[in-house]
Amino acid sequence: MIEIAIMIEGQNGLNWKRWQTIAATVEGSGYKGLYRSDHYTNANPPDLDSLECWVSLTWLATHTKRIEFGPLVTPVSFRHPTHTTRMAAAVDDLSDGRLTLGIGAGWQEREHINYGWNLLELKERFSRLEEGLEVITQLLKSDRPVNFTGDYFHVNDGILLPRPIRVGGPPILIGGNGIKRTLPLVARFAQEWNALQIPPAEFARLNAQLDEYINIQGRRSKEIRRSLMTGCVFGVDQHDVDRKIDHRTHGQRTADELRQRGVIVGTAEEIVEQCQQLANVGVQRVMLQWLDLDDISGLETMADGILDKLSE
């Protein structure tokens, strides 16, 4: 058994009409969750509608009843960790405990330049992420005022009030495939590791490495959920699959080449098979990246074809 959620790229034209329609479809079709990116823009123009992430999640908290949700991921580069913690705790309470708090370092250079944020070089970027995770974790877990002094963030007698209804606040998700920087942070701070578009064999290798880091931290492997966010090309038949692959890759890739890169591709039966392969190597939840924000019938048809089979 493996859980299936949907992930969308919010900077790809997301507005209120599309968000409301997608949320209702994901909730009504039986998917486990709905996740979205937190970006101002794409890495390249043209700029499209990009509904503000945390405003959209606040709406989602009160306009859905069942699905889990969260940012994949919200960056510490343009969201101060104390602000993120306050928003996350409030939205989690509002949703009766359905938020997963995805936290990242930031990576997209264009949006940082355009909107005046300092992305930093890679080493410093991850140092800032580590400090941000420390601040967020302390504020969520501590009933007493928190003090923290770092190179990037400072907290003096800071406390999160009201205290989160869920003990310890929403679970923290860290995404990425990096062995040297990302996985050690997962083992130290996270309740969920979200791998990014890798095939089953690579997931198994990184998962084993993560278990070693978890053991070093004195934690148990089962304390951290394992998920995967990956591209998805779904078609009702082989002709539809081939047509969508040709459109997405401009004729440069075949279905097998995409699968080798970790993308889930095919008809409902083929997607079920690929998800089962992921379940066999320890993936507990797949977030399928749905790029066409207006393809609502596709979301419904895919749900009808895969969800019951993957819940058996």
C-alpha positions as CSV (number, residue, x, y, z in Angstrom):
1,M,0.0,0.0,0.0
2,I,1.2,3.5,-0.9
3,E,-0.4,6.9,-0.5
4,I,-0.9,9.1,-3.5
5,A,-1.0,12.9,-3.3
6,I,-0.9,15.7,-5.8
7,M,1.7,18.4,-6.1
8,I,1.3,21.5,-8.2
9,E,3.7,24.3,-9.2
10,G,2.0,27.4,-7.8
11,Q,4.1,29.8,-10.0
12,N,2.7,28.1,-13.2
13,G,-0.5,30.2,-13.4
14,L,-2.2,29.5,-10.1
15,N,-5.0,31.8,-9.2
16,W,-8.0,31.5,-6.9
17,K,-10.3,29.9,-9.5
18,R,-7.7,27.2,-10.3
19,W,-6.8,26.6,-6.7
20,Q,-10.4,26.2,-5.6
21,T,-11.1,23.8,-8.4
22,I,-8.0,21.7,-7.9
23,A,-8.6,21.5,-4.1
24,A,-12.2,20.4,-4.6
25,T,-11.1,17.8,-7.1
26,V,-8.2,16.4,-5.0
27,E,-10.5,16.2,-2.0
28,G,-13.4,14.6,-3.8
29,S,-11.4,12.2,-5.9
30,G,-9.8,10.5,-2.9
31,Y,-6.2,11.6,-3.1
32,K,-4.3,11.7,0.2
33,G,-3.1,15.2,0.0
34,L,-2.4,18.4,-2.0
35,Y,1.0,20.1,-1.9
36,R,2.3,23.2,-3.7
37,S,5.5,25.0,-4.4
38,D,6.3,28.4,-2.8
39,H,7.8,30.6,-5.5
40,Y,7.3,34.1,-6.8
41,T,8.2,33.1,-10.4
42,N,9.6,30.4,-12.5
43,A,13.4,30.3,-13.3
44,N,12.7,31.7,-16.7
45,P,10.1,34.1,-18.1
46,P,7.3,34.7,-18.9
47,D,5.9,35.3,-15.4
48,L,2.5,33.8,-14.7
49,D,-0.1,34.0,-12.0
50,S,1.5,32.8,-8.7
51,L,-1.0,32.8,-5.8
52,E,0.7,33.5,-2.5
53,C,1.5,30.2,-0.9
54,W,0.5,30.7,2.8
55,V,-2.6,32.6,1.9
56,S,-3.7,29.7,-0.3
57,L,-2.9,27.2,2.5
58,T,-4.9,29.1,5.0
59,W,-7.9,29.0,2.6
60,L,-7.4,25.3,2.1
61,A,-7.4,24.6,5.9
62,T,-11.0,25.7,6.1
63,H,-12.3,24.7,2.7
64,T,-11.3,21.0,2.8
65,K,-12.0,18.4,5.5
66,R,-9.9,15.4,4.8
67,I,-6.7,16.0,2.7
68,E,-3.3,16.7,4.1
69,F,-1.4,19.6,2.6
70,G,1.6,21.9,2.8
71,P,4.3,23.7,1.0
72,L,7.0,21.8,-1.0
73,V,8.8,23.8,0.3
74,T,8.8,27.2,1.9
75,P,12.3,28.7,1.9
76,V,14.1,30.3,4.7
77,S,15.7,32.6,2.2
78,F,12.6,34.8,1.8
79,R,10.5,33.7,4.8
80,H,11.9,34.4,8.2
81,P,11.7,31.2,10.4
82,T,9.8,32.9,13.2
83,H,7.2,34.1,10.8
84,T,7.0,30.7,9.1
85,T,6.5,29.0,12.5
86,R,3.7,31.4,13.5
87,M,1.9,30.8,10.2
88,A,2.4,27.1,10.2
89,A,1.1,26.5,13.8
90,A,-1.9,28.7,13.1
91,V,-2.8,26.9,9.8
92,D,-2.3,23.5,11.3
93,D,-4.6,24.3,14.2
94,L,-7.2,25.8,11.7
95,S,-7.1,22.5,9.7
96,D,-7.4,20.2,12.7
97,G,-3.8,19.0,12.3
98,R,-3.5,18.4,8.5
99,L,-0.5,20.6,7.6
100,T,3.0,19.3,6.9
101,L,5.6,22.0,7.1
102,G,8.0,21.7,4.2
103,I,11.1,23.8,4.8
104,G,13.9,24.5,2.3
105,A,17.0,26.5,1.7
106,G,15.8,28.3,-1.4
107,W,17.4,27.7,-4.8
108,Q,15.8,29.7,-7.6
109,E,18.1,32.6,-8.4
110,R,15.8,34.7,-10.6
111,E,13.1,35.2,-8.0
112,H,15.7,36.2,-5.4
113,I,17.2,38.8,-7.7
114,N,13.9,40.1,-8.8
115,Y,12.4,40.6,-5.3
116,G,15.5,41.6,-3.4
117,W,16.3,38.5,-1.4
118,N,19.8,37.2,-0.8
119,L,20.1,33.6,-1.9
120,L,23.8,33.1,-0.7
121,E,26.3,30.7,-2.0
122,L,25.5,27.0,-1.5
123,K,27.5,26.4,1.7
124,E,26.1,29.5,3.4
125,R,22.6,28.7,2.1
126,F,22.6,25.4,3.9
127,S,24.1,26.9,7.1
128,R,21.2,29.4,7.1
129,L,18.7,26.5,6.5
130,E,20.2,24.6,9.5
131,E,19.7,27.7,11.7
132,G,16.2,28.2,10.4
133,L,15.3,24.6,11.3
134,E,16.7,25.1,14.7
135,V,14.6,28.2,15.3
136,I,11.4,26.6,14.0
137,T,11.9,23.4,16.0
138,Q,12.6,25.2,19.2
139,L,9.6,27.5,18.9
140,L,7.3,24.6,18.0
141,K,8.4,22.4,20.9
142,S,9.2,24.8,23.7
143,D,6.6,26.0,26.2
144,R,9.1,28.4,27.5
145,P,10.8,31.5,25.8
146,V,13.5,30.6,23.3
147,N,16.9,32.2,22.9
148,F,19.0,31.6,19.8
149,T,22.0,33.4,18.4
150,G,23.3,32.4,15.0
151,D,25.0,34.0,12.0
152,Y,21.6,34.5,10.2
153,F,18.9,34.5,12.8
154,H,18.5,35.7,16.3
155,V,15.7,35.1,18.8
156,N,15.6,36.7,22.3
157,D,12.9,35.4,24.7
158,G,10.7,34.4,21.7
159,I,7.7,32.1,22.4
160,L,5.0,30.8,20.1
161,L,1.6,31.7,21.4
162,P,-1.0,30.3,21.3
163,R,0.8,27.0,21.7
164,P,0.1,24.5,18.9
165,I,-2.9,22.2,19.5
166,R,-0.9,19.3,18.1
167,V,2.0,18.6,20.5
168,G,5.2,19.7,18.9
169,G,3.3,21.4,16.1
170,P,3.0,20.3,12.5
171,P,5.6,17.7,11.3
172,I,8.6,19.1,9.5
173,L,9.4,17.9,6.0
174,I,12.8,18.4,4.3
175,G,13.1,17.6,0.6
176,G,16.2,16.7,-1.4
177,N,18.5,14.0,-2.4
178,G,21.8,15.4,-1.1
179,I,23.8,12.9,1.0
180,K,26.3,15.4,2.5
181,R,23.9,18.2,3.5
182,T,20.3,17.3,3.1
183,L,20.0,13.9,4.6
184,P,21.8,14.8,7.8
185,L,19.4,17.6,8.3
186,V,16.5,15.3,7.7
187,A,17.8,12.9,10.4
188,R,18.2,15.7,12.9
189,F,15.1,17.8,12.4
190,A,12.5,16.2,10.1
191,Q,9.5,14.0,10.6
192,E,9.4,13.4,6.8
193,W,12.0,13.0,4.1
194,N,10.8,14.0,0.6
195,A,13.0,12.6,-2.2
196,L,12.9,14.4,-5.5
197,Q,12.3,12.5,-8.8
198,I,14.5,9.5,-8.6
199,P,14.0,5.9,-9.7
200,P,13.4,3.1,-7.1
201,A,17.0,1.9,-7.0
202,E,18.3,5.3,-6.2
203,F,15.7,5.9,-3.6
204,A,16.6,2.6,-1.9
205,R,20.3,3.7,-1.8
206,L,19.5,7.1,-0.3
207,N,17.0,5.6,2.1
208,A,19.6,3.2,3.5
209,Q,22.0,6.2,4.0
210,L,19.3,8.1,5.8
211,D,18.8,5.2,8.2
212,E,22.5,5.4,9.1
213,Y,22.2,9.2,9.8
214,I,19.0,8.6,11.9
215,N,20.8,6.0,14.0
216,I,23.6,8.5,14.6
217,Q,21.0,10.9,15.9
218,G,19.7,8.3,18.3
219,R,16.3,8.3,16.6
220,R,14.3,5.4,15.2
221,S,13.8,4.9,11.5
222,K,10.0,4.8,11.7
223,E,10.0,8.3,13.2
224,I,10.6,9.7,9.7
225,R,8.0,9.2,6.9
226,R,9.5,8.6,3.4
227,S,7.9,10.3,0.5
228,L,8.8,11.1,-3.1
229,M,7.8,14.1,-5.3
230,T,8.1,13.3,-8.9
231,G,6.9,14.3,-12.4
232,C,3.8,12.6,-13.7
233,V,2.6,12.0,-17.3
234,F,-0.8,10.2,-17.3
235,G,-2.8,9.2,-20.3
236,V,-6.0,7.3,-20.8
237,D,-4.4,5.1,-23.4
238,Q,-1.0,4.7,-25.1
239,H,-1.7,7.3,-27.8
240,D,-2.6,9.9,-25.1
241,V,0.6,9.1,-23.2
242,D,2.7,9.4,-26.3
243,R,1.1,12.7,-27.2
244,K,1.6,14.2,-23.8
245,I,5.3,13.1,-23.7
246,D,5.9,14.6,-27.1
247,H,4.4,17.9,-26.0
248,R,6.2,18.0,-22.7
249,T,9.6,17.1,-24.0
250,H,9.3,18.7,-27.4
251,G,9.9,15.2,-28.9
252,Q,13.3,14.8,-27.1
253,R,12.4,12.0,-24.7
254,T,10.6,8.6,-24.7
255,A,8.5,7.1,-21.9
256,D,11.3,4.8,-20.9
257,E,13.8,7.6,-20.8
258,L,11.5,9.6,-18.5
259,R,11.0,6.6,-16.3
260,Q,14.8,6.1,-16.0
261,R,14.9,9.7,-14.7
262,G,12.3,8.9,-12.0
263,V,9.2,10.3,-13.7
264,I,6.0,8.3,-13.4
265,V,4.7,7.8,-16.9
266,G,1.9,5.8,-18.5
267,T,-1.7,4.7,-18.4
268,A,-3.4,3.9,-15.1
269,E,-2.1,0.3,-15.1
270,E,1.5,1.5,-15.7
271,I,1.3,4.1,-13.0
272,V,0.0,1.6,-10.5
273,E,3.0,-0.7,-11.4
274,Q,5.5,2.1,-11.0
275,C,4.0,3.2,-7.7
276,Q,4.1,-0.4,-6.4
277,Q,7.8,-0.6,-7.3
278,L,8.4,2.5,-5.2
279,A,6.4,1.1,-2.3
280,N,8.7,-2.0,-2.4
281,V,11.8,0.1,-1.7
282,G,10.2,2.0,1.2
283,V,8.3,5.0,-0.3
284,Q,5.2,5.6,1.8
285,R,3.7,8.5,-0.2
286,V,4.1,9.8,-3.7
287,M,3.4,13.4,-4.6
288,L,2.6,13.4,-8.3
289,Q,3.5,16.7,-9.9
290,W,0.5,17.8,-11.9
291,L,1.7,20.5,-14.3
292,D,-1.5,21.2,-16.3
293,L,-3.6,23.2,-13.7
294,D,-6.6,23.1,-16.0
295,D,-6.7,19.3,-16.6
296,I,-9.2,18.6,-14.0
297,S,-10.8,15.6,-15.8
298,G,-7.3,14.1,-16.0
299,L,-7.0,14.3,-12.2
300,E,-10.3,12.6,-11.8
301,T,-9.7,9.9,-14.3
302,M,-6.3,9.1,-12.9
303,A,-7.8,8.8,-9.4
304,D,-10.4,6.4,-10.7
305,G,-7.8,4.3,-12.3
306,I,-5.1,4.0,-9.6
307,L,-6.3,4.8,-6.1
308,D,-8.4,1.7,-5.3
309,K,-5.7,-0.6,-6.7
310,L,-2.9,1.1,-4.7
311,S,-4.9,0.9,-1.4
312,E,-5.3,-2.9,-1.6
